[in-house]
Amino acid sequence: MKIAIACDHGGFPLKETALKVVMQAGHEILDLGTFTADPVDYPDYARAVGEAIQQGKAERGILICGSGVGACVAANKMRGIRAGLCHDTYSAHQAVEHDDINVLCLGARIVGVEVAAELIRAFLGAQFTNEERHVRRLGKVKAMEEKSNV
């Protein structure tokens, strides 16, 4: 699987961990920056990951900012992107299994290196269940997105 990874300056300290874990799990990486700790705007990186998924350049994404909240909000504004902010392993795999998230958002100021590695492994190892109840609910979410003016 190809994974797009991006962060803002707040997430930069955790980015190397994300790259390493994804590579160790045997996935390809599309590194979309940022490449320094200089201040940047998280919506630009959320857009980059979202567009990579929309264009088929990546199957999933990982976004990292200081809290994870801003990146998650921005990513969820994009059609076809289902981003989840996860700070525990249950949420990291359950969000894929039940809600079919395709972007994991992390807060570098919230989780440490070891927890982040666990979250990323849980996210990458999970698959959507395709159970009827989850498919039905996801269909309702997609219908909401289609009615949006964005």
C-alpha positions, 0 to 999 in steps of 0.5 A, a space after each residue: 500500500 502507498 501511504 502519503 505522509 505530511 506534517 506541519 512544523 508542530 508535527 515535524 518531530 514525529 514525522 521521522 517516526 511515522 516514515 520509519 514505521 510505515 517503511 518497516 511495515 513494508 509500505 511505500 511512502 509518498 513524503 509530502 513534507 514539511 521538511 524542516 521545523 520552520 513554521 508552515 500552515 497545516 491546511 496546505 499539508 492536509 490538502 497535499 495528502 487529500 489530493 494524493 488520495 483523491 488522485 490515486 497516488 496513495 491509498 491512505 495518508 498520515 497527517 501530523 500537526 501539534 494536536 492533530 485537530 487542525 489537520 483532521 478538520 482540514 482533511 475532512 473538508 475534502 471529498 472522499 477523505 475520511 480523516 480520524 484523529 486517534 490517540 489510542 490503538 483501539 480507535 486507530 484500527 476501529 476507525 478503519 474497520 467501521 468507518 473506513 477512514 483513509 487518513 490517520 491524524 496524530 498530535 505530536 504534542 499529544 502522543 509520544 514516539 512509542 504510542 505513535 508507532 503503535 497507532 500507525 501499525 494499528 491503522 495500517 494493519 486494519 481493513 474495512 469490515 464491509 459488514 452491512 451496518 458499516 456499509 449502510 452508515 458509510 453510505 449515509 456519510 457519503 450521501 452527506 458529502 455529495 449534498 455538500 456545496 464543496 
